[in-house]
């Protein structure tokens, strides 16, 4: 009897050990790290190609910024958007063709305003403007339809979790202790954490113009594009004109640097808020803990100068909602408060994200309630609030901070403004871009005359849609031979300002997965695949290459 009992206990222990081992180790042909739109599109392409794939996502919600508030799509020239990216916007179109999708307004009341293209294109059966929850549903539908295994809330162990042998990533391990082994790896995060942990070269900040012979990179003092600069003389001091009284919140006391030189600074981040003006679907802007109206004194002075463009970027999305973006000299961009984000620990990143949330919630509360805000602005703000039916598990606040730029790989080929201006011949395109070379402000400083100004906002149009090079998706062969990077790709700061659009990230995610499949099938490094084969696959998949 005792022997049987011992045998049963041992057998149970063995079974439990096997189960634990199974839970802690997974294997697939392609391991994709990230939960962005690029990651999910890459996974679909891999599954359609007959490969096993696993998405290891630090995010609980799939789709990155596409499902995180950026519903007013930065399309550029929509004719350059093909393949699975276009399929995504087609699926959005089908959703809004259903009358049940129009809960808070009638379809006919919406209009058809988009960015660079009409919101809804009936001829092409695509919808470019959408609500956050609709985008997330489309990505979740992809996962179900293609039976994609997704491991959510899994964070890469950035210190010891990437095993590289002979220039190849063999496995990655997350903070939960789970290991993922694959033949090919794709880093589809906004931060480039896998790329960095694998020892691949990258850059953070703006390169000097001299590095790649560019004009629009580096420090851009005196360059004033868009509408995001101080058009009036505004004092940055607590007592206007008194430099001994201290600086207002958000103004740097450091010199801005010399025009054209490189620096460590990053273009500003913000949350793309989804607001509603429907009385039954809005939540009043909350007063954040630690709210201090003095943090918004600079904006009060902008109002006092006569500025009245508060609502210029309350871009309409369906159902009486907005994708609200930064606009003007003092807005939702938290300028200068993200410089350490790309290299920061997870704990510090969470702090930075919370700081951005508190700043932006405080800004909304200030606009809706502070007596220094013009009456007509406060009255208009009173009609708006957070959309009650969006981000319902996060108090209606977006779950994704807009990481406009973090690390950028220095890979086999570096895309520069010369490529975006179509000044070089490209023989191995894997997609196209067309959007403005767009950088948001990087710093807020004091001019020699004692007034405040923003710096870093750039908006330069490419001459025509341009091609994106395959070599920009892959590291140098001496560094890693089985990794592709479709988001933090190899690009200068200002070229990335055009490439960094969600449709392009989807396009490049699909192309990266197609290349990974070819590398597996031909037992070769990603640097050595036959481009003619890749080109054929991409064209057959509907990608636009020229």
C-alpha positions in Angstrom: 0.0 0.0 0.0 2.8 2.4 1.0 4.7 1.5 -2.3 1.6 2.3 -4.3 1.2 5.6 -2.5 4.8 6.5 -3.1 4.5 5.5 -6.8 1.4 7.7 -7.2 3.1 10.7 -5.6 6.2 10.3 -7.8 4.0 9.9 -10.9 2.0 13.0 -9.9 5.3 15.0 -9.4 6.5 13.9 -12.9 3.3 14.9 -14.5 3.3 18.3 -12.8 6.9 18.8 -13.8 6.2 18.0 -17.4 3.2 20.4 -17.4 5.3 23.1 -15.9 8.0 22.5 -18.5 5.4 22.7 -21.2 4.2 26.0 -19.8 7.7 27.5 -19.7 9.0 26.6 -23.1 7.4 27.2 -26.6 8.7 26.8 -30.1 7.6 28.1 -33.5 9.1 28.8 -36.9 8.7 32.5 -36.3 8.6 34.3 -33.0 7.2 37.9 -33.2 7.8 40.1 -30.2 5.2 42.9 -29.9 1.5 43.4 -29.9 1.4 46.3 -32.5 -0.5 46.3 -35.8 2.7 45.4 -37.5 3.1 42.3 -35.3 -0.4 41.0 -36.0 -0.1 41.6 -39.7 3.2 39.8 -39.7 1.7 36.9 -37.9 -1.1 36.6 -40.5 1.4 36.6 -43.3 3.4 33.9 -41.6 0.3 31.7 -41.0 -0.8 32.2 -44.6 2.6 31.0 -45.7 2.2 27.8 -43.8 4.6 28.6 -40.9 4.0 28.2 -37.2 4.1 31.5 -35.5 3.8 32.8 -32.0 3.1 36.4 -31.0 4.8 37.3 -27.7 3.1 40.5 -26.7 3.9 42.8 -23.7 0.5 44.4 -24.4 -2.8 43.0 -23.3 -4.6 44.8 -26.1 -3.6 44.1 -29.7 -3.0 46.7 -32.4 -0.8 49.3 -30.7 -1.7 52.8 -31.6 -4.1 51.7 -34.4 -6.4 50.4 -31.6 -5.1 52.9 -29.1 -6.7 56.1 -30.3 -5.1 56.9 -33.7 -8.3 56.3 -35.7 -7.8 59.4 -38.0 -5.3 57.4 -40.1 -2.2 59.1 -41.5 -2.7 57.7 -45.0 -0.6 59.9 -47.2 -1.2 58.5 -50.7 -3.6 55.6 -50.2 -2.6 54.0 -53.5 0.6 52.9 -51.9 -1.2 50.9 -49.3 -1.8 47.3 -50.4 -1.7 43.7 -49.1 -2.9 42.9 -45.6 -2.7 46.6 -44.6 -5.4 47.3 -47.2 -7.3 44.3 -46.0 -7.4 45.7 -42.5 -9.0 48.9 -43.8 -11.4 46.8 -45.9 -12.5 45.0 -42.8 -13.1 48.3 -41.0 -15.2 49.3 -44.0 -17.3 46.2 -43.7 -17.9 46.9 -40.0 -19.3 50.3 -40.8 -21.4 49.1 -43.6 -23.6 47.4 -40.9 -26.2 49.9 -39.6 -25.7 48.4 -36.1 -22.2 50.0 -36.0 -23.8 53.5 -35.9 -25.0 53.7 -32.4 -24.5 57.3 -31.5 -25.2 58.9 -34.9 -26.7 58.0 -38.2 -24.2 57.0 -40.9 -25.5 59.8 -43.1 -24.6 62.3 -40.3 -21.0 61.4 -40.1 -19.7 63.0 -43.3 -16.6 61.7 -45.1 -13.6 63.7 -43.8 -10.3 61.9 -43.7 -6.6 62.8 -43.7 -5.3 62.8 -47.2 -8.2 60.8 -48.4 -12.0 60.5 -47.8 -12.8 58.6 -44.6 -14.8 56.0 -46.5 -13.9 55.0 -50.0 -16.9 53.1 -51.5 -15.2 52.3 -54.8 -12.2 50.7 -53.1 -14.4 49.4 -50.2 -12.0 50.8 -47.6 -12.6 52.8 -44.4 -9.6 54.8 -43.2 -11.2 56.4 -40.1 -12.5 54.4 -37.2 -13.1 54.0 -33.5 -10.4 52.3 -31.3 -12.5 49.4 -30.3 -13.3 48.6 -33.9 -9.7 48.4 -34.8 -9.0 46.1 -31.8 -11.8 43.9 -32.9 -10.4 43.5 -36.4 -7.0 42.5 -34.9 -8.6 40.0 -32.5 -10.6 38.6 -35.5 -7.3 38.1 -37.4 -6.0 36.1 -34.4 -9.1 33.9 -34.3 -9.5 33.4 -38.0 -5.9 32.4 -38.6 -5.5 30.5 -35.3 -2.6 32.6 -34.2 -1.2 31.8 -30.8 -0.7 35.1 -28.8 0.9 35.3 -25.4 -0.2 38.5 -23.8 1.3 40.5 -21.0 4.7 38.8 -21.7 7.6 41.2 -21.2 11.1 40.4 -22.6 13.8 40.0 -20.0 16.0 42.7 -21.5 19.0 41.9 -19.3 19.4 38.1 -19.8 16.5 36.9 -21.9 18.0 36.8 -25.4 20.3 33.9 -26.3 22.4 34.6 -29.3 24.8 32.0 -30.7 26.9 32.4 -33.8 25.0 35.5 -34.8 21.6 34.0 -34.5 18.9 34.4 -31.9 18.1 31.0 -30.5 15.5 32.0 -27.9 14.0 34.8 -25.9 12.8 34.5 -22.3 10.3 36.8 -20.7 10.1 38.0 -17.1 7.6 35.3 -16.4 10.3 32.7 -17.0 8.8 31.5 -20.3 11.2 30.7 -23.1 10.3 31.0 -26.8 12.5 29.3 -29.4 12.3 30.0 -33.1 14.1 29.9 -36.4 13.3 33.5 -37.2 12.5 36.5 -35.0 10.7 39.7 -35.7 10.9 42.7 -33.4 7.6 44.6 -34.0 7.7 46.8 -30.9 7.7 50.6 -30.9 10.8 50.5 -28.6 13.0 48.0 -30.3 13.7 46.1 -27.1 14.4 42.7 -28.7 16.7 44.3 -31.3 18.7 46.1 -28.6 18.9 43.0 -26.3 20.2 41.0 -29.3 23.2 43.4 -29.6 22.0 45.0 -32.8 23.3 48.6 -33.4 20.7 51.4 -33.1 20.5 55.1 -32.6 18.4 57.3 -30.2 17.8 61.0 -30.9 18.6 63.2 -33.9 21.6 62.7 -36.1 23.6 65.7 -37.2 22.8 66.8 -40.7 26.4 66.0 -41.6 26.0 62.3 -40.8 23.9 61.5 -43.9 24.2 64.8 -45.8 20.6 65.8 -44.8 18.9 69.2 -44.4 16.0 68.4 -42.1 17.7 66.3 -39.4 19.4 67.6 -36.3 18.5 70.7 -34.2 16.2 72.9 -36.2 16.2 76.3 -34.3 14.5 79.0 -36.3 12.5 76.5 -38.5 8.8 76.9 -37.9 6.5 74.5 -39.7 2.9 73.5 -39.1 1.1 75.5 -36.3 2.9 74.2 -33.3 5.0 77.3 -32.4 4.6 80.5 -30.5 3.5 83.1 -33.0 3.4 85.8 -30.3 6.0 86.9 -27.8 5.2 85.0 -24.6 7.3 85.3 -21.5 8.5 81.9 -20.0 9.0 83.4 -16.5 6.6 83.1 -13.6 6.6 86.9 -13.4 6.5 88.0 -17.0 9.7 89.6 -18.0 11.5 88.8 -14.8 14.1 86.1 -15.3 14.8 85.9 -11.6 11.3 84.7 -10.8 11.8 81.2 -12.2 10.6 79.4 -15.3 7.1 78.3 -16.1 6.4 74.5 -16.2 7.7 72.8 -19.3 10.3 75.4 -20.3 13.9 74.2 -20.5 16.7 76.3 -19.1 19.2 74.6 -21.3 20.4 76.3 -24.6 18.7 74.6 -27.6 22.0 73.8 -29.4 23.4 74.7 -32.7 21.3 74.3 -35.9 22.1 71.1 -37.7 23.9 69.4 -34.9 22.7 66.1 -33.5 21.4 65.6 -30.0 19.8 63.0 -27.7 16.4 64.6 -27.7 13.2 62.9 -29.0 10.1 64.3 -30.6 7.3 64.5 -28.1 4.8 61.8 -27.1 1.1 62.1 -26.3 -2.0 60.1 -25.9 -4.4 60.1 -28.9 -7.6 60.6 -26.9 -11.0 59.4 -28.0 -13.5 62.0 -27.0 -17.3 62.1 -27.3 -19.8 65.0 -27.4 -22.8 62.7 -27.1 -24.5 63.4 -23.7 -25.1 59.7 -23.2 -21.6 58.6 -24.1 -19.3 61.0 -22.5 -17.4 61.0 -19.2 -16.5 64.3 -17.7 -12.7 65.0 -17.7 -11.4 63.8 -14.4 -9.2 65.9 -12.1 -6.0 64.0 -11.8 -4.2 63.5 -8.5 -1.7 66.2 -7.9 -3.4 68.6 -10.4 -1.7 72.0 -10.5 -3.2 74.7 -12.7 0.2 76.5 -12.6 1.5 73.8 -14.9 -0.7 75.3 -17.7 0.1 79.0 -17.1 1.9 79.1 -20.4 -1.3 78.0 -22.2 -3.2 80.7 -20.3 -0.8 83.3 -21.7 -1.2 81.9 -25.2 -5.0 82.4 -24.9 -4.4 85.9 -23.6 -2.5 86.6 -26.8 -5.6 85.9 -28.8 -5.0 82.3 -29.9 -8.2 80.3 -30.4 -7.4 77.1 -32.2 -8.1 74.6 -29.3 -10.4 72.4 -31.3 -8.6 72.3 -34.7 -7.4 68.7 -34.1 -10.6 67.2 -32.7 -10.7 65.1 -35.8 -14.0 63.3 -36.3 -14.3 59.6 -36.2 -17.6 57.7 -36.3 -20.3 57.9 -33.7 -19.7 61.5 -32.6 -16.2 60.8 -31.4 -12.7 62.2 -32.1 -9.2 61.3 -32.5 -7.8 64.3 -30.6 -4.2 65.1 -31.5 -1.7 67.8 -30.5 -2.3 71.3 -32.0 -0.8 74.7 -31.3 2.2 75.9 -29.3 1.0 74.3 -26.0 -1.2 71.2 -26.3 -1.3 67.5 -25.7 2.4 66.9 -26.6 4.4 66.7 -23.4 7.5 68.3 -24.8 10.8 67.4 -23.4 9.6 64.8 -21.0 10.4 61.5 -22.8 14.2 61.7 -23.5 15.0 58.7 -21.3 12.1 56.5 -22.4 13.7 54.4 -25.1 16.5 53.1 -22.8 14.6 53.2 -19.6 13.7 50.2 -17.4 10.1 49.0 -17.5 9.5 50.7 -14.1 10.8 54.0 -15.4 8.7 53.7 -18.6 5.6 53.2 -16.5 6.5 56.4 -14.6 6.9 58.3 -17.8 3.6 57.0 -19.2 1.9 58.0 -15.9 3.5 61.5 -16.1 2.1 61.9 -19.6 -1.3 60.7 -18.5 -1.4 63.1 -15.6 -0.2 66.0 -17.7 -2.8 65.4 -20.4 -5.7 64.8 -18.0 -4.7 67.9 -16.2 -4.7 69.8 -19.5 -8.2 68.7 -20.3 -9.4 69.6 -16.8 -7.7 73.0 -17.1 -9.4 73.7 -20.4 -12.8 72.7 -19.1 -12.7 74.4 -15.7 -10.0 77.1 -15.2 -11.2 80.8 -15.2 -8.0 81.8 -17.1 -9.4 79.8 -20.1 -11.6 82.0 -22.3 -15.3 81.5 -21.6 -16.1 80.3 -25.2 -13.4 77.7 -24.9 -14.7 76.4 -21.6 -18.2 76.3 -22.9 -17.1 74.3 -25.9 -15.1 71.9 -23.7 -18.1 71.4 -21.5 -19.7 69.5 -24.5 -16.9 67.0 -24.6 -15.6 64.2 -22.4 -13.9 60.8 -22.6 -15.9 58.3 -24.7 -17.7 56.0 -22.3 -17.6 53.0 -24.6 -13.9 53.1 -25.3 -11.0 51.7 -23.3 -13.6 50.4 -20.8 -11.0 48.5 -18.7 -8.8 51.6 -18.3 -11.3 54.3 -17.1 -11.8 55.3 -20.8 -8.2 56.4 -21.2 -6.1 55.1 -24.1 -3.9 52.1 -23.2 -1.2 53.0 -25.7 1.0 56.1 -25.4 2.0 57.5 -28.8 5.7 56.5 -29.0 6.4 58.6 -32.0 10.1 57.5 -32.0 12.4 55.5 -29.8 15.3 53.4 -30.9 16.0 53.2 -34.6 18.2 50.3 -35.9 21.4 51.1 -37.8 21.1 48.2 -40.2 22.3 46.9 -43.5 20.8 50.1 -45.2 19.8 53.3 -43.5 16.9 55.2 -45.0 17.5 58.9 -45.1 15.6 62.0 -46.4 17.4 61.3 -49.8 15.4 58.1 -50.1 12.1 59.8 -49.1 12.8 62.4 -51.8 13.4 59.6 -54.3 16.9 60.8 -55.0 18.4 57.3 -55.0 17.6 54.2 -57.1 16.2 51.4 -55.0 16.3 47.9 -56.4 14.9 45.9 -53.5 11.7 47.7 -52.3 9.4 46.0 -49.7 6.8 48.7 -49.5 6.2 52.3 -50.0 5.7 55.5 -47.9 4.2 58.8 -48.9 3.5 60.8 -45.8 5.0 64.2 -44.9 8.4 64.0 -43.2 6.9 64.9 -39.9 8.6 65.5 -36.6 6.8 66.9 -33.6 8.5 69.4 -31.3 11.5 68.2 -29.4 12.1 71.0 -26.9 10.7 74.2 -25.5 13.5 76.8 -24.9 14.2 80.5 -24.2 15.2 82.6 -27.2 18.0 85.2 -26.9 15.3 87.9 -26.7 13.9 86.3 -23.6 10.7 84.8 -25.0 9.7 81.1 -25.3 9.8 79.0 -28.4 9.4 75.4 -29.5 11.9 73.6 -31.6 11.9 70.4 -33.7 8.5 70.6 -35.5 9.1 69.7 -39.1 6.7 69.1 -42.0 8.3 68.6 -45.4 6.4 66.8 -48.3 8.2 64.1 -50.3 8.1 64.8 -54.1 6.2 61.6 -54.7 5.5 58.2 -53.0 8.9 56.6 -52.3 10.1 53.0 -51.9 11.3 51.5 -48.7 14.4 49.3 -48.9 14.6 45.7 -47.7 18.0 46.4 -46.2 16.3 48.8 -43.7 14.4 45.9 -42.1 17.5 43.8 -41.3 20.6 44.2 -39.2 24.1 44.0 -40.5 25.1 40.4 -41.1 27.9 40.7 -38.6 25.4 41.4 -35.8 22.4 39.1 -36.3 21.2 36.9 -39.2 17.7 35.8 -38.2 16.1 39.1 -37.0 13.8 41.5 -38.9 12.7 44.9 -37.6 9.7 46.4 -39.4 8.9 49.2 -36.8 12.2 50.5 -35.3 13.7 50.0 -38.8 17.0 51.4 -40.0 16.4 55.1 -40.7 17.5 58.5 -39.8 15.4 60.6 -37.5 13.8 62.7 -40.2 13.2 59.9 -42.7 11.5 58.0 -39.9 9.2 61.0 -39.5 7.5 59.9 -42.7 7.9 56.1 -42.5 6.5 55.9 -38.9 2.8 55.7 -40.0 0.6 52.8 -38.9 -0.3 51.7 -42.5 3.4 51.6 -43.3 4.2 49.6 -40.2 1.6 47.1 -41.3 3.0 46.9 -44.8 6.5 46.4 -43.4 5.3 43.8 -41.0 3.9 41.7 -43.8 7.1 42.1 -45.9 9.2 41.1 -42.9 7.2 37.9 -42.3 7.4 37.1 -46.0 11.2 37.4 -45.9 11.4 35.3 -42.7 9.5 32.5 -44.5 11.9 32.6 -47.5 14.9 32.5 -45.2 13.5 29.4 -43.4 12.5 27.7 -46.7 15.9 28.3 -48.2 17.9 27.7 -45.0 19.6 31.1 -45.4 20.2 34.3 -43.5 17.8 37.2 -43.8 20.7 39.1 -45.5 21.1 36.5 -48.2 17.6 35.8 -49.4 16.9 36.0 -53.2 15.1 39.3 -53.6 13.5 38.2 -56.8 11.7 35.5 -54.9 10.7 38.0 -52.2 9.4 40.4 -54.8 7.3 37.7 -56.4 5.8 36.8 -53.0 5.0 40.4 -52.1 3.4 41.2 -55.4 1.3 38.0 -55.2 0.2 39.2 -51.8 -0.9 42.5 -53.1 1.9 44.7 -51.8 2.6 47.9 -53.7 6.3 48.2 -54.5 6.4 50.8 -57.2 
